């Protein structure tokens, strides 16, 4: 996701890996077949999109913990 996210590196890695697994599984469940071999581009893109969605959900659920001045 573009911009600074207030989550740790470990959580970012975990959400990215989970997004990759879910995206690849979802792609194959929808009938994708890499019949000609080579790099599997579509599952990669879907995995990235799912990872972005998971990070956005995590940030939205946990809230933004800003270090700026409080709003009064």
C-alpha positions as CSV (number, residue, x, y, z in Angstrom):
1,X,0.0,0.0,0.0
2,X,1.3,3.5,-0.7
3,X,2.1,5.7,2.2
4,X,3.2,5.0,5.7
5,X,1.3,2.4,7.6
6,X,1.5,2.2,11.4
7,X,2.1,-1.5,11.6
8,X,5.2,-3.4,12.3
9,X,7.4,-5.2,9.8
10,X,6.5,-8.7,11.1
11,X,2.7,-8.0,10.7
12,X,3.3,-6.7,7.2
13,X,5.2,-9.8,6.3
14,X,2.6,-12.1,7.8
15,X,-0.3,-10.3,6.0
16,X,1.7,-10.3,2.8
17,X,2.3,-14.0,3.0
18,X,-1.3,-14.7,3.9
19,X,-2.5,-12.6,1.0
20,X,-0.2,-14.5,-1.3
21,X,-1.5,-17.9,-0.2
22,X,-5.2,-16.8,-0.3
23,X,-4.7,-15.1,-3.7
24,X,-3.1,-18.1,-5.3
25,X,-5.7,-20.5,-3.8
26,X,-8.5,-18.2,-5.0
27,X,-7.0,-18.0,-8.5
28,X,-6.8,-21.7,-8.9
29,X,-10.3,-22.2,-7.4
30,X,-11.7,-19.9,-10.1
31,X,-10.2,-22.2,-12.8
32,X,-6.8,-20.7,-13.6
33,X,-4.5,-23.2,-15.3
34,X,-0.8,-22.5,-16.1
35,X,-0.8,-25.0,-19.0
36,X,2.2,-23.5,-20.8
37,X,4.5,-23.3,-17.8
38,X,6.6,-20.3,-16.9
39,X,6.0,-17.6,-14.3
40,X,2.5,-17.6,-13.0
41,X,1.7,-13.9,-13.4
42,X,-2.0,-13.9,-12.6
43,X,-1.8,-15.6,-9.2
44,X,1.1,-13.2,-8.3
45,X,-1.0,-10.1,-9.1
46,X,-4.1,-11.5,-7.3
47,X,-1.9,-12.3,-4.3
48,X,-0.5,-8.7,-4.2
49,X,-4.1,-7.3,-4.4
50,X,-5.3,-9.6,-1.6
51,X,-2.3,-8.6,0.5
52,X,-3.1,-4.9,0.0
53,X,-6.7,-5.6,1.0
54,X,-5.6,-7.5,4.1
55,X,-3.3,-4.7,5.2
56,X,-6.0,-2.1,4.6
57,X,-8.4,-4.1,6.7
58,X,-5.9,-4.6,9.5
59,X,-5.1,-0.8,9.5
60,X,-8.9,0.0,9.4
61,X,-9.7,-2.4,12.3
62,X,-6.8,-1.5,14.6
63,X,-7.1,2.2,13.8
64,X,-4.4,4.6,13.0
65,X,-2.2,5.2,15.9
66,X,-0.8,8.6,15.0
67,X,1.9,10.3,16.9
68,X,0.9,13.8,15.9
69,X,-0.9,16.4,18.0
70,X,-4.3,15.4,19.3
71,X,-7.4,17.0,17.7
72,X,-9.3,19.2,20.1
